[in-house]
Amino acid sequence: MTRVLKSEEFAERLKERLKSSVEEKNLNPILSVIRFGENPADLAYERGIKKSAESIGIEVQVNELALDNGEEEVLSLIEELNNREDVGGILIFKPLPEHLDEYRINEAIDPLKDVDCMTSLNKSKVYSGDVTGLIPLAPKAAVLLLEEYGYELKGKNCVIINHSNVVGKPLAMILLDRWATVTICHVETRDLREHTKGADYVFTAMGRAESLDESYFNEDSIIIDIGLSKNAEGKMRGDLDAKSVEGKVKAYSPVPGGVGKMTNLLLLENVINYYLR
């Protein structure tokens, strides 16, 4: 029987722990969001963060900027937020308007308030093997979900289908920290099935809805699905064809209801940790 690795119970326990931390330490945490325009996806993300934050006791302050705001104005706002001791985290919604220099914007954030791990300083820590600080959220959630269900990574063969700076590369560093053997696959990888079928764990973040069927796995495969995109019916789904692999693999994380449910809470945990440092 295939095990479905849902995150709901773990997310609830994490939420209660964060709420208790705020109450016991008498904190008044603030997450400052910078949003450009009113993109529906950004607004939906903002509502999700606000809902999670409110349940924990974190205030979300939104700085809405026009799409044509100048770069110096944005940098000035970031500097202002950096200097505010009451603000424990800065989150900038992406993608940025095309006329803005993303590198300059990211580097302007105080690394201590960089809750989404965008600054080169925090990234360099991850790539040098330090995964104890501010690290990308989806990879962190993926590994925590596995460990929540008691799965051991030490000595295991892990395949990551993604080589980005946001998911694939930081995830590899986290897995190496757990002494896993890691293979990263990407668009130029030949015979993807050869890699995935021989792996103990497969982490996928392709953004190709329901594209991985049972032919990519074996009966002992454990799949962590980090992908998110619309399927043929217009529904948001992961890379894994869950119906196809049901009863044919050991375990998988669902989309929705898996890794994604945890990322907002881990971001808010980063905000709280700013005040506890």
C-alpha positions in Angstrom: 0.0 0.0 0.0 1.3 3.4 -1.0 1.8 5.9 1.9 0.7 9.5 1.2 2.9 11.9 3.1 0.5 14.7 4.0 1.8 17.7 6.0 -1.4 18.8 7.7 -0.7 17.4 11.2 3.0 18.5 11.1 2.0 22.0 9.9 -0.5 22.3 12.8 2.1 21.3 15.4 4.5 23.8 13.9 1.9 26.5 14.0 1.2 25.8 17.6 4.9 25.8 18.5 5.4 29.2 16.8 2.3 30.7 18.4 3.5 29.5 21.8 6.9 31.0 21.2 5.4 34.4 20.3 3.2 34.4 23.5 5.8 33.1 25.9 8.4 35.6 24.8 5.9 38.4 24.6 6.9 39.2 21.0 5.3 41.6 18.6 6.8 40.3 15.3 6.4 42.1 12.0 6.9 40.8 8.5 7.2 43.6 5.9 6.1 42.7 2.4 6.9 44.6 -0.7 4.5 44.0 -3.6 4.4 45.6 -7.0 1.0 46.2 -8.5 -2.0 43.9 -8.0 -1.1 40.7 -9.7 -3.8 38.1 -8.7 -1.2 35.5 -7.9 0.6 37.9 -5.6 -2.6 38.9 -3.9 -3.5 35.2 -3.3 0.0 34.6 -1.9 -0.4 37.6 0.3 -3.7 36.5 1.7 -2.2 33.1 2.5 0.7 34.6 4.4 -1.6 37.0 6.3 -3.9 34.1 7.3 -1.0 32.0 8.6 0.6 35.0 10.3 -2.5 36.1 12.0 -3.0 32.6 13.5 0.5 32.8 15.1 0.5 36.4 16.2 2.6 38.0 13.5 1.7 41.3 11.9 2.1 41.6 8.1 2.7 45.1 6.8 2.3 45.4 3.1 4.1 48.1 1.1 2.3 48.2 -2.3 4.4 49.9 -5.0 3.4 50.9 -8.5 4.8 48.7 -11.3 6.7 51.7 -12.6 8.3 52.7 -9.3 12.0 53.7 -9.7 14.8 51.5 -8.4 16.2 54.1 -6.0 12.8 54.5 -4.4 12.6 50.7 -3.9 16.1 50.7 -2.4 15.2 53.6 -0.1 12.2 51.6 1.2 14.4 48.6 1.8 16.9 50.7 3.7 14.1 52.1 5.9 12.9 48.6 6.7 16.4 47.4 7.4 16.8 50.2 10.0 13.5 49.4 11.8 14.2 47.3 14.8 10.5 46.3 15.1 10.6 44.6 11.6 11.9 41.0 11.8 11.6 40.0 8.1 11.5 41.5 4.6 9.7 39.6 1.8 9.8 41.0 -1.8 7.3 39.4 -4.2 8.7 38.1 -7.5 9.0 38.5 -10.4 10.1 42.1 -10.1 9.1 44.7 -12.8 11.6 44.3 -15.7 13.3 47.7 -15.3 14.5 46.8 -11.7 17.9 45.2 -11.1 17.0 42.1 -9.1 20.5 41.6 -7.9 20.7 45.1 -6.4 17.3 44.7 -4.8 18.1 41.4 -3.2 21.5 42.6 -2.0 20.0 45.6 -0.3 18.1 43.4 2.2 19.6 43.0 5.6 20.8 39.4 5.6 19.3 39.0 9.1 15.9 39.9 7.8 16.2 38.0 4.5 13.5 35.4 5.4 13.3 34.1 1.8 17.1 33.6 1.4 17.6 36.0 -1.5 20.9 37.7 -0.5 24.3 36.3 -1.7 25.5 36.1 1.8 22.8 33.7 2.9 23.1 31.7 -0.3 26.8 31.4 0.1 26.4 30.0 3.6 24.1 27.3 2.2 26.5 26.5 -0.7 29.4 26.3 1.7 27.6 23.6 3.7 26.0 25.7 6.5 22.3 24.8 6.4 21.5 25.9 9.9 20.5 29.5 9.1 18.2 31.2 6.6 17.8 28.7 3.8 15.4 28.4 0.8 12.0 27.3 2.1 10.8 24.6 -0.3 13.9 22.5 0.0 13.8 22.8 3.8 10.1 21.8 3.9 10.8 18.8 1.6 13.4 17.4 3.9 11.5 18.1 7.1 8.5 16.4 5.7 10.5 13.2 5.0 12.0 13.3 8.5 8.6 13.9 10.1 7.6 10.5 8.7 10.7 8.9 10.1 12.6 8.3 6.8 16.4 8.1 7.0 18.6 10.0 4.5 22.0 8.8 5.6 23.5 6.6 2.9 20.5 6.8 0.6 20.5 7.6 -3.1 18.6 10.8 -3.8 17.7 12.2 -7.2 16.7 15.9 -7.6 14.9 16.9 -10.8 15.7 20.6 -10.7 19.0 22.5 -10.7 17.9 26.0 -9.8 19.4 28.2 -7.1 16.0 28.2 -5.4 15.3 24.5 -5.1 17.8 22.0 -6.7 21.1 23.4 -5.5 20.2 24.2 -1.9 18.3 21.0 -1.6 21.4 19.1 -2.6 23.4 20.8 0.2 20.7 19.9 2.8 20.8 16.3 1.7 24.6 16.2 1.7 24.5 17.5 5.2 22.4 14.4 6.0 25.1 12.2 4.3 22.8 11.3 1.4 24.3 10.5 -2.1 22.9 13.1 -4.4 22.3 13.3 -8.2 20.9 16.4 -9.8 19.0 16.0 -13.0 18.0 18.8 -15.4 16.7 19.5 -19.0 19.9 18.1 -20.5 19.9 14.9 -18.5 19.8 11.8 -20.7 17.4 9.0 -19.7 15.8 10.5 -16.7 14.1 7.2 -15.9 17.4 5.5 -15.5 18.2 7.9 -12.6 14.8 8.0 -10.9 14.2 4.2 -11.0 17.4 3.5 -9.2 16.9 6.1 -6.5 15.6 5.7 -2.9 14.2 9.2 -2.9 13.1 11.4 -5.8 12.6 15.1 -5.3 10.9 16.8 -8.2 10.3 20.5 -9.0 9.9 20.6 -12.8 6.7 22.5 -12.9 5.2 20.0 -15.4 1.9 18.9 -14.0 1.3 15.1 -13.6 4.2 14.3 -16.0 5.9 11.6 -13.9 4.0 8.3 -14.1 4.8 4.9 -12.6 7.4 4.2 -15.4 9.8 6.5 -13.6 9.8 4.6 -10.3 10.1 1.3 -8.6 8.0 -0.2 -5.8 10.3 1.1 -3.1 10.5 4.7 -4.5 9.7 7.6 -2.2 8.8 10.8 -4.0 8.7 14.3 -2.6 6.8 16.6 -5.1 7.8 20.2 -5.0 6.4 21.0 -8.4 3.3 23.2 -8.9 1.5 24.0 -12.2 -1.8 23.7 -13.9 -2.8 20.3 -15.4 -5.0 19.8 -18.5 -8.1 20.5 -16.4 -6.7 23.8 -15.2 -6.1 22.5 -11.6 -2.9 23.2 -9.7 -1.0 19.9 -9.3 2.5 18.6 -8.8 4.8 16.9 -11.2 3.7 13.5 -10.1 0.8 11.6 -11.6 -0.6 10.5 -8.3 -3.2 8.2 -9.7 -0.7 6.4 -11.9 1.7 5.6 -9.0 -0.9 4.7 -6.4 -0.1 1.2 -5.2 3.1 1.0 -7.2 5.5 3.1 -5.1 6.3 3.1 -1.4 5.3 6.7 -0.6 4.8 10.2 -2.1 3.8 13.7 -1.0 0.6 15.1 -2.5 0.0 18.4 -4.2 -1.8 20.2 -2.7 -1.4 19.1 0.9 2.3 18.3 1.0 5.4 20.5 0.9 3.6 23.7 -0.1 1.5 23.8 3.1 4.6 24.1 5.2 6.6 26.9 3.4 4.6 29.9 4.7 5.0 28.6 8.3 8.8 28.1 7.8 9.0 31.7 6.5 7.2 33.0 9.5 9.5 30.9 11.7 12.3 32.9 10.2 10.6 36.1 11.2 10.3 35.0 14.8 13.9 33.8 15.0 15.0 37.3 14.2 13.7 38.4 17.6 15.2 35.4 19.4 18.7 35.7 18.0 
